[in-house]
Amino acid sequence: MADFSIIASIIGIAGAGFRLSLVLNAVGVEMATADVEIQSIARAVSEYAFILKQLALTLESAKSIATQSAMETAKQIADQSQVVFDDIKEMAELNQKKDDRGHLQSIAVAQRVRWYYKKQRLNYLLGQLESLKLSLSIMLQVLQMGQSIIRSR
């Protein structure tokens, strides 16, 4: 039986991923030197958040086949992704200051150098996020296959 607090938590973390993706896209648009990199990170976070949300919706609809163990595993993966989201958000923040119109001011040379060194850590975090995404994808496929088998009986 689906534990709705777990599903709500997973959906909340997916929402945090979508919000992080929007923030990263906004920063990427304002930072001419890192826009492609940041937008790539934003796309990866958005794709991950989408899979996480799909899993939560599938868990909710697959009440009869989703075991408590599957629910707990999904929650653990979601919790790990929240840590990755927090790390990415922290690393992507470049002490951004806004002007009177709300636009980001130009990025100082020192901040660009810091960004260069942070990219190595971000690549690691993106790899970790990809690993979590693959785990979620497998879980999602198994649940969807179980639902199909039950419907075909």
Solvent accessible surface area in square Angstrom, and as a share of the most:
residue,aa,sasa,rsa
1,M,184,0.82
2,A,8,0.06
3,D,50,0.26
4,F,112,0.47
5,S,78,0.50
6,I,17,0.09
7,I,5,0.03
8,A,63,0.48
9,S,34,0.22
10,I,0,0.00
11,I,63,0.32
12,G,42,0.40
13,I,17,0.09
14,A,1,0.01
15,G,19,0.19
16,A,19,0.15
17,G,0,0.00
18,F,64,0.27
19,R,147,0.54
20,L,10,0.05
21,S,6,0.04
22,L,125,0.62
23,V,76,0.44
24,L,2,0.01
25,N,57,0.29
26,A,60,0.46
27,V,9,0.05
28,G,0,0.00
29,V,108,0.62
30,E,74,0.33
31,M,4,0.02
32,A,90,0.70
33,T,84,0.49
34,A,1,0.01
35,D,47,0.24
36,V,112,0.65
37,E,63,0.28
38,I,0,0.00
39,Q,60,0.27
40,S,47,0.30
41,I,9,0.05
42,A,0,0.00
43,R,138,0.50
44,A,33,0.25
45,V,0,0.00
46,S,37,0.24
47,E,79,0.36
48,Y,1,0.00
49,A,0,0.00
50,F,114,0.47
51,I,36,0.18
52,L,0,0.00
53,K,80,0.34
54,Q,55,0.25
55,L,0,0.00
56,A,0,0.00
57,L,74,0.37
58,T,10,0.06
59,L,0,0.00
60,E,63,0.28
61,S,80,0.51
62,A,2,0.02
63,K,91,0.38
64,S,103,0.67
65,I,43,0.22
66,A,3,0.02
67,T,81,0.47
68,Q,84,0.37
69,S,73,0.47
70,A,20,0.16
71,M,0,0.00
72,E,82,0.37
73,T,53,0.31
74,A,0,0.00
75,K,56,0.24
76,Q,112,0.50
77,I,17,0.09
78,A,0,0.00
79,D,58,0.30
80,Q,87,0.39
81,S,0,0.00
82,Q,52,0.23
83,V,93,0.53
84,V,2,0.01
85,F,4,0.02
86,D,74,0.38
87,D,37,0.19
88,I,0,0.00
89,K,97,0.41
90,E,122,0.55
91,M,27,0.12
92,A,5,0.04
93,E,88,0.40
94,L,1,0.01
95,N,92,0.47
96,Q,57,0.25
97,K,141,0.60
98,K,129,0.55
99,D,45,0.23
100,D,157,0.81
101,R,190,0.69
102,G,42,0.40
103,H,87,0.39
104,L,25,0.12
105,Q,91,0.40
106,S,104,0.67
107,I,17,0.09
108,A,55,0.43
109,V,114,0.66
110,A,68,0.53
111,Q,24,0.11
112,R,101,0.37
113,V,76,0.44
114,R,98,0.36
115,W,14,0.05
116,Y,120,0.46
117,Y,150,0.57
118,K,44,0.19
119,K,50,0.21
120,Q,111,0.49
121,R,102,0.37
122,L,3,0.01
123,N,91,0.46
124,Y,127,0.48
125,L,2,0.01
126,L,38,0.19
127,G,43,0.41
128,Q,66,0.29
129,L,4,0.02
130,E,78,0.35
131,S,64,0.41
132,L,15,0.07
133,K,34,0.15
134,L,101,0.50
135,S,48,0.31
136,L,0,0.00
137,S,29,0.19
138,I,116,0.59
139,M,30,0.13
140,L,16,0.08
141,Q,110,0.49
142,V,84,0.48
143,L,11,0.05
144,Q,66,0.29
145,M,117,0.52
146,G,19,0.18
147,Q,29,0.13
148,S,58,0.37
149,I,80,0.40
150,I,82,0.42
151,R,178,0.65
152,S,94,0.60
153,R,223,0.82
